[in-house]
Amino acid sequence: QRALQRCAAVGNRLRGTAQLRQGRRQVLANGDTTVAINLLNKAIETDKAFFANYLVLGQIYYAREQYPQAKQQLLLAVERKKKDFQSAYLLAMTHLQLGELTEAEKVMDDGRKKAS
């Protein structure tokens, strides 16, 4: 019976995550970034390891020109998936927006090393 309860809990978690992802896509399509941020934060609470939630949150903050928040989320995305070039590129661009040229160069150099 405990095994069934664990299976049910996992199933509920997966359904909840799928619902959050579907809601996130719909909200982003509508351009409502405030709701999208809230949904992404809920998704992160559910699954802290899924890098794409941090990437999308970083993209939203970058688009809003909230560069310190974008940097924080993109650092988490890169930490979770080190070979994701989109996260690394946007992190480097965020460093540039913040006037952090040395950090931007380091991120780009690290990306080049991983690509070779």
VOZASE-445261 format. One record per residue (C-alpha): residue in one letter; x, y, z. Coordinates in steps of 0.02 Angstrom, whole numbers, padded with zeros to 5 digits. Example, Ala and Ser with C-alpha at 12.3 -4.5 7.8 and 13.67 -1.06 7.14 Angstrom:
# VOZASE-445261
 residu   east  north     up
      a  00615 -00225  00390
      s  00684 -00053  00357
***
This chain:
# VOZASE-445261
 residu   east  north     up
      q  00000  00000  00000
      r  00145  00118  00035
      a  00210  00087 -00140
      l  00041  00135 -00211
      q  00039  00294 -00107
      r  00213  00340 -00169
      c  00160  00308 -00350
      a  00005  00415 -00326
      a  00111  00555 -00251
      v  00232  00549 -00397
      g  00086  00549 -00520
      n  00009  00701 -00435
      r  00176  00791 -00441
      l  00197  00755 -00626
      r  00020  00813 -00664
      g  00050  00971 -00563
      t  00213  01005 -00655
      a  00128  00977 -00824
      q -00012  01097 -00776
      l  00115  01229 -00723
      r  00209  01210 -00888
      q  00049  01224 -00989
      g -00005  01377 -00890
      r  00168  01454 -00910
      r  00163  01433 -01100
      q -00010  01511 -01111
      v  00038  01659 -01001
      l  00198  01692 -01098
      a  00101  01687 -01261
      n -00014  01821 -01190
      g  00135  01928 -01137
      d  00087  01934 -00953
      t  00260  01925 -00876
      t  00203  01955 -00696
      v  00094  01800 -00698
      a  00230  01705 -00791
      i  00356  01749 -00655
      n  00237  01685 -00522
      l  00206  01523 -00618
      l  00393  01497 -00646
      n  00429  01523 -00462
      k  00297  01391 -00421
      a  00374  01273 -00548
      i  00546  01301 -00470
      e  00474  01257 -00298
      t  00412  01094 -00375
      d  00573  01051 -00468
      k  00727  01150 -00421
      a  00838  01050 -00539
      f  00749  01092 -00704
      f  00863  01223 -00781
      a  00739  01288 -00911
      n  00630  01371 -00779
      y  00779  01477 -00725
      l  00823  01515 -00907
      v  00647  01576 -00950
      l  00640  01677 -00789
      g  00809  01754 -00834
      q  00745  01794 -01009
      i  00593  01883 -00937
      y  00697  01986 -00817
      y  00820  02028 -00958
      a  00677  02085 -01070
      r  00613  02193 -00926
      e  00789  02264 -00908
      q  00797  02198 -00730
      y  00976  02141 -00753
      p  01022  02096 -00573
      q  00872  01977 -00564
      a  00912  01908 -00736
      k  01092  01876 -00683
      q  01035  01782 -00527
      q  00919  01667 -00626
      l  01041  01639 -00769
      l  01181  01593 -00648
      l  01064  01459 -00579
      a  01021  01398 -00755
      v  01205  01383 -00802
      e  01243  01297 -00637
      r  01111  01166 -00672
      k  01155  01136 -00855
      k  01333  01189 -00888
      k  01330  01153 -01075
      d  01176  01256 -01116
      f  01244  01390 -01231
      q  01085  01492 -01232
      s  01094  01517 -01043
      a  01280  01556 -01051
      y  01259  01681 -01194
      l  01117  01773 -01107
      l  01217  01773 -00944
      a  01364  01853 -01036
      m  01248  01983 -01113
      t  01177  02019 -00940
      h  01352  02044 -00871
      l  01383  02169 -01012
      q  01223  02263 -00971
      l  01283  02275 -00791
      g  01454  02339 -00847
      e  01539  02178 -00791
      l  01655  02154 -00941
      t  01776  02034 -00853
      e  01634  01919 -00800
      a  01558  01923 -00975
      e  01724  01875 -01052
      k  01745  01732 -00927
      v  01573  01661 -00968
      m  01609  01669 -01155
      d  01782  01591 -01133
      d  01707  01450 -01028
      g  01577  01422 -01165
      r  01710  01411 -01300
      k  01809  01284 -01197
      k  01654  01175 -01174
      a  01616  01183 -01360
      s  01788  01118 -01410
***
